[in-house]
Amino acid sequence: MAKSLIIVESPAKARTIKKFLPARYVVKASVGHVRDLPKSTLGVDVEHDFNPKYVTIKGKGDVIKELRSAAKDASDVFLATDPDREGEAIAWHLAELLKLPHPKRIELHEITKEAALNAIKHPHEIDRNRVDAQQARRILDRLVGYKISPLLWAKVRAGLSAGRVQSVTVKLIVDREREIRAFVAEEYWTLTAQLERPQTPPVFPAELVQVGSEKASIATQAQAEALLQELAGAAYRVRSVRKREQRRNAAPPFTTSTLQQEASRKLRLRVRRTMQIAQGLYEGVDLGKDGTVGLITYMRTDSTRISEQAQEGARSFIHERYGEAYHGGKVYKVREGAQDAHEAIRPTSVARTPESMAAFLKRDELRLYKLIWERFVASQMSPAVFDQTTAEIEAGRCTFRATGSVLKFAGYTKVYEEGRDDDSEGAEAAADSKGKRVPLPPLEEGQVLDLQRLEPKQHFTEPPPRFTEATLVKALEEKGIGRPSTYSTIVETIQARNYVEQVERRFQPTELGFAVTDLLAEHFKDVMDLNFTASMEDRLDRVADGQQDWVDLLRQFYGPFATALATAEERLPRLKIEDERTDEVCPTCGRPMVIKTGRFGRFISCSGYPECKTTRPLLKETGAECPKDGGKIVERRSKRGRTFYGCANYPACDFVSWDRVIPGRCPACNSHLIVKQRRGGAVTQCAANAEHVVAQAGEPGEPEEVGAG
């Protein structure tokens, strides 16, 4: 009897499904995309309806040969590629390559036996609208990248690239940096009264909020001192006390974007790392006697919807563990413009608690799974309830306000509380929120209070904070730029191209980033316009919904773009990037050394080039000592752009390592320590003996390669 063939994208997913499906099913992997536009040519016929010229991806010959053989012998072929536009396009390419007369498309939103068998019972046709949307996006990105990048090579520097979403993202960072540089801090003061009921601790703070009928505004020290003099000897009396119950709802379950943000805030994971781990949790984890199973639902989604079955499972779990009062049963509205094809990110079974999974997961896998599990469970719990008290206190013509609150019912906070962005505004809000959870002593209207001290404090307004990975992802989502599934690649690409760099986990544009952004903004206004980029995402959504023709979309874009391109090629002068000055002097000729940016990153060079060709790498120290000569271990790049680690005293010392060398010594044998990448995370281990695992590490030691567009 002929068997049924199921084709998925990932070998890991194939292994998981193969373990729990009956033997009559053969499961094979396409190993990602099988066809794409050619690398050496545009591959798009702009004269004839933007007809793409797909070619088989290099190195996929054996995979396709194996799939063809399996499909030939199969009774049915199920295309179970990822349940999104990219996966839909891969399914279509597979059907074309394998010449499948009646391909059956199935979608696995979670990798479990029940989900797989149910999907097999309900196959459907390939959604051509979703394929067209992916095809339109791919061609748009190819047109922008393939047409503008050579212009940058010719006018700025070889090796540069432009991208429809990539370049707009750099512009966000550049615009923010210019806001920061243009910002002028303004002085202001606050006045806090530390008060106490007569001889009855505790002392509590009250902020000055009003002077006469005007909102309190203290601009200078002189104004603050004048108020201090005015309040000398004043009586402090409670004018009013207002008590109310405050209810705070849980955050909805994770979307791709909110997972990336929260993992960055709480776990300090890079966006790329978060998606790597989530992919592994989705594709399957070996749970010993329970077999291999996917622990979370599909991790590329912008929907907060969850299934009735998942809701019911959460209800039963919450009722059993915390009591009926803690179950909230909330249904979350899907954000306007979000794709609602599949659920939010949640555990495939709420019964698989993080504690029960600890034995099967690496450190980072467990941390991320715990975050997803707790967020989902909390989202189905009752609101937290606080008793909040606000007292207005008068002193002469001044009004002070004291606020405090007491947790009355923990609700969802028994499991999880959302993190805050690590910026000045967020930190202040967090401190404020924490302060308001301190209870006020019992106060009554007309009650006279004792002043312990008046505390004037000087402040200065602060510029908007630089983006972290979390806040950049948040900004991209809020502005409708790109899709959550692309954020990881965008963040990596703009750094790989040396347009931006991270300094203390915050993005700053390089001089190259400033120059290229200004050039593109001047000559390609539509491509660099945030609203235009967001509207293009909306139009791609309309293609996916069958409301917009994909060829018309490309035609409307390409006409003005081709005109702008021709004008730029004609008028754009050669752009010179100013080198960054250093305090170093060239050891050869005595001229100042400068920092330049080349194809493989930044390096230090003599400002007298080409007369003086003295150069050296711009080295990033790791904090570790060289195990051979005690020198500093620094990060370097190979000619192919791969990161490795070596002694700063090279060539006198030839120590090198592909693994990141970190400070410290192995407690077992005193060898140096490295961060080694393993499945599910990175581990700190002894360089001499792999069995000497010291600890799990938070991030892998080496960045993944990223594409050009």
Summary of the structure (lengths in Angstrom):
residues: 709
radius of gyration: 30.0
end to end distance: 47.1
largest distance: 98.2
contacts: 2246
relative contact order: 0.11
helix: 37%
strand: 26%
